[in-house]
Amino acid sequence: MRRLHLLQLDSVPVVVRTQYLPLFSRLGPYRAALLDEIAYDSDEWFEAWSHEASLLPVEMEPWLRWSKQSAREGETWGRLYTLAQKDPDYIESVLGQVKARGPLAAKDLEDPRRRSGDWWGSRSIGSVALDWLFRIGVLGVRRDRRFVKQFDLLERIVPPEIRALPTPSFEASLDELLLRSARAHGIATADCLVDYFRLPVRPAKARLEILVEDGKLERNSVEGWAKPAYRHPDSKLPRRIDATALLSPFDPVVWNRKRIAALFDFDYRIEIYVPQKKRQYGYYVLPLLMGDRLVARFDLKTDREKGVLRVFAAHVEEGVNVADVAAAAAGELRLLGRFLGAESLVIGRRGNLATALRSESRGGR
């Protein structure tokens, strides 16, 4: 987590909820409950809106206060701000209930004010109120082992010694987050560095030039890249990369699609919202990293009732050794199955890697 700085959250459990996968990709099978214990029992991590909904180390809380202030002033989250201005008494009532009874979900409120079909969609006004209090940094999030969200006072989650730290300036916060982003990337364009924590684009890019002038970042050129790149001075160029890993669609390695196209010549998108007949590779597709290349992708699903990891489709990229990829993929899929508690691996026939993968998988059992 200290290297990544954040884990993106997502509730879609097709394989497993995405926050568990980046750690598996780097560590192999681990005790998944440890993530929940660290984040929601020990409160070493906390939820914040950063690269979408994310988990971050609690010591990063001061560097994100600028976004909470932006919400308070109505610069972001306009609909939530509108509710807060329209009905401050109700907001205060919801906060009072969390103080007295928290952690609470919206359904646990005394008056959740259920409604549907309007501009809030199907959400209750109570849910919107809790969300607003979260956006402005008054409330934090706890989750049970079913990923059900409850809200508690942030002061009960983030330790007092961190909350007591002075609030950094907006510029200092941007600098810190950009430097963390640079350390996580190794080398990246300005767009990638800004996207990592979803920073406001114009002011963040302006700070990059100041960081270069101060010697905290280096400006580089990368062969084949039209835009300049930035490198953290502590970044090291490894002699070789021996990685083999399946990656979540929300893994930091692949979440910026322009970056992976430029680095790996790998065209990748999530096809969850694409009609089935128009999908090219599948519903929930995990790329495979081998060395310094993305070489294949797999449409996966965990069948929890039957204890099976299903591979609906397996595709290999052009110009790579199919046998080598099949052998590596079979090993990684078996590891993933073990991590998920799946007793068997079932491989379908779709994709130009499926035949070799089935053969390799049978030989490896």
N, C-alpha and C positions, 0 to 999 in steps of 0.2 A: 504493500500500500504506500510506503514511503517513496517508492520509485514511480508508481502510477499517479499518486496524489488523489485519485478519485476512482470510484466504480459507478458506472451508470446503472440505474435501476430500470427494470421492465417487468411487467406482471405476466407476460406471455410464457406459460410453462411447457411449450411444445417439447423441448428437450429437458430443460431445467430453467428456472428463472435466471435471466442473463447474468446477474451479479455474481453468481457462483462460478461461471465459466472462465473469466479471465484468470482467476487464481488457479483453476485446474490447468489451463493452458501453460502456465509458467511452473507449476509445482507438481503436476500429476495428481493422482487421487489423493485427496485430503479429507479430513473429517468436516463435511460441509456445515454441520451445526456450529462449528467454531466461528464462522462468519457472523451468525446471529448472536452468538454469545459476546463477541467483541463489540458488535455494533449496538445491540439493543439490551444486553444485560450489563456488560462492563462499561458501556458508554465511552469507549475509546474512539469510536467513529460517530458521526452524526449525519442526518439527512439534510441536504440543502438543494436548492435549485441552482445548478451550476451547468454542467453539460447535460441538460435536461435534469430530471430528478436523479440525484447522485448521493453516494456515501463518500464522506471525506473524513480524514483525521480531525478530531475536535480542535487540535491546535491551529487549524486553518480558519476557525470561526471569525477572528478579527478581520481577516483579509476579505471576507465576504459581506461585511457590514454595509459597504457602499450600495450593494444591490437591495438590501432591506430598506435603506434610506430612500432609494429611488422609488420603491414601491410606496412607501409612506407619503411621498410627495406627489404621487399620481403619475410619475413619469413612465411607469411600467404597470402591467396588470390593471388596465383601466376599468374593466368591469368590476373587479374586486374593490377597487378604490371607490367606484360609484356606490356600491352597497354600503361601504363603511361610512361614506358621507351621508347617505340617505337614512341610515338607521343605526346611528352610533350606540344607542341604548341597547339594541339587541346584541351588537358586537360585544359590548361590555358584559351583558348577561352571559353570553357564551363563555367569555374569558373567566368570569366568576365561577362558572360550573367546573371548568377545567382546574382552576385553582383549588376548589374544594373537593372535587371528586376524581380528578384525572389520574391516569390517562383515559381519554374518552374518544369514542368514534361518534360520528354524526348521529347515528341512530340512538345513541345513549343520552342525547340531550333532552332536557325536559320539554322543550318545544322546538323540534327540528324544522318546523315549517315546511312540510313536504309539499312539493309542487312539481309539475311537469309541463312540457309542451311550450314553454316560453324560451326566452333567450338564454336561460341557464341550462337548457336541456332538461334532463331528468333529475338533476341534483337538487337536494333540498337546500333551502336558504341557510340552514345550520351548517351544512357541508361547505358552502361558499364562505361563511363566516370563519369557520375553522381554517380554511385555506388562506384567507386573508391574514389571519393572525400568524400563520406559518410564514407567509411571504414577507411580513414586516419584522420577523425575528422574535416575536413574543412567544410563539409556540414552536416546539419541535415535534418530531415523529418517532413513535415507537411502533414496532410490529410484532405480532405473535408469529408462531412457527408456520402459520398458514398464510403469512404475508398480509394479514389484515391490518390496516393502518389505524392507529390511535394517536391522539394528540396529547402532548403533555407540555408543561412549561419548559421553555428552553433552559431556564436556570436549573432545572432538575436533570438535564442531560449534559450540558457543557459545564465543566468544572468551574468553580468560582474564581480560581486563579487565572483562568483564561478569559472569563468574562470581565475581570477587573483590569485587563490590559487596555491601554489607551486605544481608541479607535484610529487606525491609520488613515491618512488622507486618501482621497480617491486616486491620486497619482501614485502614491506609494503602494496601494493595493494592486493597481494594474501592473506595476513593476514586479512585485512579488509573484503574482500569478503568471505573468509572461515568462519569468525566469524558471518557475516550476514547470511550465509547459515546455520550455526549451530543454530542460534537463530530461523530461520524459521522452521528448522526440529524438534527441540526438542532433538532428538537423531538420529544418522545416522552413516553409515559406511563411510569410507574415499571416496569410489567411489561416494556415494550420495552427499557428501559435495562438491566434485570437480565438479560433473555434474551440480549442481544448476546454476552456472554461466559459465559453460563450460570452466573451467580453464585448462591450460596445466597440464597434469596429474602428471608427475614426479616431477616438482618443487613444485606443490601445495601439494602433499602428503608429501614431505619433510618438508614443512612449518607446517603441522599439528603436527608433533612431537615437533617442536620448540614451538608451541602454548601450547602444553601440558606441556612442561618443564617450560614455563613461567606462568603456572597456568591460562591461558586464556581459555583452554578447558580441559575437563576431559576425560580420557579413561575409558570406561566401557565394560562390557560383557553383551550380551543379550541372554537369553535362546533361543536356536534353531538357533542362528546365528554363522556361522563358523568364520566370521571375527570380529575383535574388533570394538567397536562403540565409537563415540565421542559425548559428551554432553556439551552444553554451561552451565556454572555455574549458569546462571540466569534462565535456563529452570525449569519449575515447573511441578510436577506430579499432575494432577487434581484428585480429589476424584472420580469424575465420568464425563462421556462425554455424553451430551444430544443432540449432533448434529444429524440432519437429513438433508441431502443435496444431490441433484444431482450434479455431477461433470463433468466438461468439460473434453474431452480427453486430453486437454493441461493444466489441473489444476496441480499445484505443488504437490498436494497430490498423483497424479497417474502418473505423466509423467515419473518417473523412474520405469520401469516395474519390475526390479529385486527387488526394495524396496517394492513394494506393494505385490509381491509374498511372500517375507520374512515376512512382517508385517501382511498381511491379508489373506495369502494363496489364493490369487485372481489372476487368470491367465487372463491377459488383453492385448489386442493389438488393434490398429486401423486397420480396415479391408477395408478402402477406396480403397486401391490398390489391394485388393484380388478379383479375379473374383467372380461374384455374386453367382454362384453355389457352390463355395468353402467357402463362408462366414459361420461362425458358429453362430454369434449373430446378424450381420447386418452391414449396411454401416457406420452409425455414431452413436456410442453407448456411452451412458452416464451411468457410474456406480452410484449406490445409496449408500451413507454412512449413517449408522444408529448406533449411539453410537460409538464404536471403531471397527466396522466391516463394510466391503463392502459386502452387502447382495444381491444385484440384479443389473441388467443392462437393459437398454432400448434403442432400436433402434428408434430414433426420427427424425422428420422432420417438419419444420414449413411451412405450406401451406399459404403463405401470401395473395394470391388472395382470398382465401375462408375464411381466418381468423380462421384456424384450426391448432392445434398442433396434429400431427399424431404420434401414437405409433404403429409402424409396428410390433414390437416384444417386449416381456417382459419376462425376465428370472430371476429366483430366485436361489440363491446358496443353496447347500445342508445344512441341519442341522439348518435352521432358521424357525421361525414360519411364515407360508405363509400368514395367516390372518393379522398378525401385519405388515408384509412388504407391503402387498397390501394396507392397510389403510394408512400407512406412504407415500407410493409412490403416491397414488391418490392425497393426499394433496399437495405433492411437485410438481406433474405434473400440478395441477390446478394453483399453484403459478407461475410456469414457464410460463404457458399459459397467465396468467395475465401480467407478465413481458413482454412477447413478443407481447402483444396486440391480442392474439388469443382468439376468443369468445367461442370456443368449443374444446373439447378433443375427438378425435376419436381413439379407441383402437382396434387394429387388433387381430387376433387369434393365432399368432405365439408365442411360448414360454410357459414354464411351469408355468408362473405367469399370463398369459393373462386372463384366465377365472376369477380368483379371482380379478384381477385388474378391469375388466369390471364391475363386480358386485359391488365392492367398489366404483367405479367411479359413477355409476348410483345412488347409495345410498347417495353419497355426494353432489349431485347437488341441 
